[in-house]
Amino acid sequence: MRMPTNEAWLRIDGEGVVPALQEALEKLDGAGGELVLDFSAVQRVDPSAIRALENLAVAANDKAAKVMLRGVNVRVYKVLKLTKLASRFSFLT
């Protein structure tokens, strides 16, 4: 697996998912086409985080950018699958 070398990187705090995703949305313009979000500290996502992820996915699509989620746990991944968001992101271990 290739690790991206020219991307923006942002660690998502488990307690501040929505503000961190809003920050990620702002970083999308300067990300050079790739944005990596470290989800290793996130144990769960609530409906407002799902909406923020949807907004990020739409913005990334509009800008032809790739958003990669790193360290997503199984529970969060299942929620992303159920909400049909998993296909809109790439996943890194």
N, C-alpha and C positions, 0 to 999 in steps of 0.2 A: 504494500500500500504506500502510495506517495504522500508524504507530508507536505502541505502547501508551504511555500517559502515567502510569498509576497502577499500576505494577508493581514487583516486587522484581527486582533485577539482580544477577547473580553471574558473575564470570569464573572459568572452569574452567581450572586449570593443567594442562598436558599431562602432567606427572609425578605429579600428585595427583588423578586423576579421581575415584576412589572417595570419598576424604574430602570433596572438594568437592560431590559429589552427595549425601552424607549431610548436609552443611550446607544444601544446597538443600532437602532433605526437611524440615529443621527450619524453614526460612524459608517454607515453603509456607503455613503458618497465617497469617502476617502479610503475605502477598503481595497482598492485595486482589483475589484471583481470577486474577492473572497473574504468571508468573515467567519471566524471561528469563535463559537460561544462555548465556554467551559461550563457544563451543567453538572459537574461532579459533586457540587455542594447542594444541589436541588433534590429534595426528597419527594416533592409533590408539586403539582401545578393546579391552581384554582381557575375558575372561569375567566377572571380578568387576565390571567397569564395566557390562557388559551387565545383570548381576543388579541393580546399583544403579539403572540406568535403568528396569528393569522395576518395581522397588519404587517409584520416583518416579512412574512412569506410573499405577500402581495408586492411590497416595495422592492424586495430582492428580484422578483420576477420582472417587474417594470424596468429595473436597472440592469437586467441581465447579470445579476450577481449571484454567487453561490454562497449559501449559508450552511456551515457545518456545525453540528452539535457534538461536543466531545463529552464523554463520561456520563451519558444519559442512563439512569437506572431503569430497571425493567418496568416498574410501576409507571414512571413518566412516559416511557416508550409506548406502553399499552394505551395510555390516554391519548397520545399523539396518533396512534393507529385508529382508535375509535372515533376520533374527531377528523380523521382523514388528513391530518397534517404531516404524518411521517413521510409521505412521498414527496413533500415539498422541501425537505431538508436532506442533507447527507449526514452520515453518522461516523464518528471516529471513536476508537477505543482508547 
